[in-house]
Structures are given as structure tokens and as C-alpha cells.
Amino acid sequence: MPSFNSKKGQIFLNSKNIADVASWYCAIVLIALILVTIVRDTSMNIIPNHVHNNFMENNHLFSIKPCDEIYVVGEGETLHTISDKCDDPFIVENNPHIHDPDDVFPGLVIKITPSHHC
């Protein structure tokens, strides 16, 4: 590193050192953010979607419920898949407005009564 006797040269070298340190700091922060994102995305793939959605809504693991008491049927769902997902084997019996179990459509509102409570 060349040394300068003038005050202006010392200021330039100090500014360059500060810029180098700032660049390294930004690079380390960027790498840390990338690693956190990768770890978060990997951990979210381990948790099933319906559990992950409830976890994100409730912000703590102990209040995870399979389904809410009022459930809105989504695209491609059947009473069988909802029954398995929500642990409610008596969906038809608890919803008298469902006359035909095969006639389930997106947007249909049903009542869910899980067979066991945590």
C-alpha cells in the first residue's frame, strides 16, 4: 500500500478502506439472507400445506387445527378428501343441506366436527 504524506492522500485511503469494509458487510448480509431463505423454503416443504397455512395464520405450533369449524370446499375436493383432511367421518350427517354426497362443488360451505380434539 503506497503511503502519502499529504492529508488529502490519507483521506482517500481511509475512504477506500471504509468502502471495502462496507462492501464486505453488504456481501455477508446478502449471503446470510440467501441462506435463511433457502432454509425457510426447505423447512416449509417438509410441512404439509394445510398444516403450514394454519401455522402461518396462528403464528404458533400449538394451535394447529386440521380445519376450521366452517369449511369452504375448494376446487377438486370431495367429501372423502375433506373427511380425511379434517378428521370428520360424519360430514354428510352433520350437514343436512348436502342431499347428494357426490354433488360437492367449490364454494360449498360445510360444518366440520373433528372426531378428536387436541
C-alpha positions in Angstrom: 0.0 0.0 0.0 1.6 3.3 -1.0 1.9 5.9 1.6 1.2 9.6 1.0 2.4 12.4 3.1 -0.3 14.8 2.1 -3.5 15.0 4.1 -5.6 14.5 1.0 -4.0 11.2 0.2 -4.6 9.8 3.7 -8.3 10.8 3.5 -8.5 8.9 0.1 -7.0 5.8 1.6 -9.3 5.9 4.7 -12.3 6.4 2.4 -11.2 3.4 0.3 -10.9 1.2 3.5 -14.3 2.2 4.6 -15.8 1.4 1.2 -14.1 -2.0 1.3 -15.4 -2.8 4.7 -18.9 -1.7 3.7 -18.8 -3.9 0.6 -17.8 -6.9 2.6 -20.5 -6.2 5.2 -23.1 -6.0 2.4 -21.9 -9.2 0.8 -22.1 -11.1 4.1 -25.6 -9.8 4.8 -26.7 -10.8 1.3 -25.3 -14.3 1.7 -27.0 -14.6 5.1 -30.4 -13.6 3.6 -30.0 -16.1 0.8 -29.2 -18.9 3.3 -32.1 -18.0 5.5 -34.4 -18.1 2.5 -33.1 -21.5 1.4 -33.6 -22.9 4.9 -37.0 -21.5 5.3 -38.2 -22.8 1.9 -36.7 -26.2 2.6 -38.5 -26.4 6.0 -41.8 -25.3 4.5 -41.6 -28.2 2.0 -41.4 -30.7 4.9 -44.7 -29.5 6.5 -48.0 -30.3 4.6 -49.7 -27.3 3.0 -52.8 -27.3 5.3 -50.7 -27.5 8.4 -48.3 -24.8 7.1 -51.3 -22.5 6.3 -52.7 -22.9 9.8 -49.3 -22.4 11.3 -48.7 -19.2 9.4 -52.2 -17.9 10.3 -51.9 -18.7 14.0 -48.2 -17.9 14.5 -47.6 -20.8 16.9 -47.4 -24.5 16.5 -49.7 -25.5 19.4 -52.9 -24.1 17.9 -52.7 -26.0 14.6 -56.1 -27.4 13.8 -56.7 -29.7 10.8 -59.7 -27.5 9.7 -61.8 -24.7 11.0 -65.4 -25.4 12.1 -66.7 -23.8 9.0 -65.1 -25.1 5.8 -65.4 -23.9 2.3 -64.9 -26.6 -0.3 -62.1 -25.9 -2.8 -61.5 -26.9 -6.4 -61.1 -30.7 -6.9 -62.1 -31.6 -3.3 -64.6 -34.4 -2.5 -66.3 -35.2 0.8 -63.9 -38.1 1.2 -60.8 -36.0 0.8 -62.2 -33.3 3.2 -63.2 -36.1 5.7 -59.7 -37.4 5.7 -58.1 -34.0 5.8 -60.3 -32.7 8.6 -60.7 -35.9 10.5 -64.6 -35.7 10.3 -66.1 -39.1 9.3 -69.7 -37.7 9.7 -69.7 -34.7 7.3 -72.9 -35.8 5.5 -74.7 -36.5 8.8 -73.7 -33.1 10.3 -74.6 -31.1 7.1 -78.3 -31.7 6.3 -78.1 -29.3 3.3 -76.0 -31.9 1.5 -78.5 -34.2 -0.2 -76.1 -36.0 -2.6 -72.6 -36.7 -1.3 -71.4 -36.7 -5.0 -72.8 -33.2 -5.6 -70.0 -31.2 -3.9 -68.8 -28.1 -5.6 -66.2 -25.3 -5.0 -67.6 -22.7 -2.6 -69.9 -25.1 -0.8 -69.9 -24.2 2.9 -69.9 -27.2 5.3 -69.7 -27.7 9.1 -66.7 -29.7 10.3 -66.8 -31.6 13.6 -63.4 -33.4 14.1 -63.7 -36.8 15.8 -61.0 -35.9 18.3 -59.9 -32.6 19.9 -56.4 -31.7 20.9 
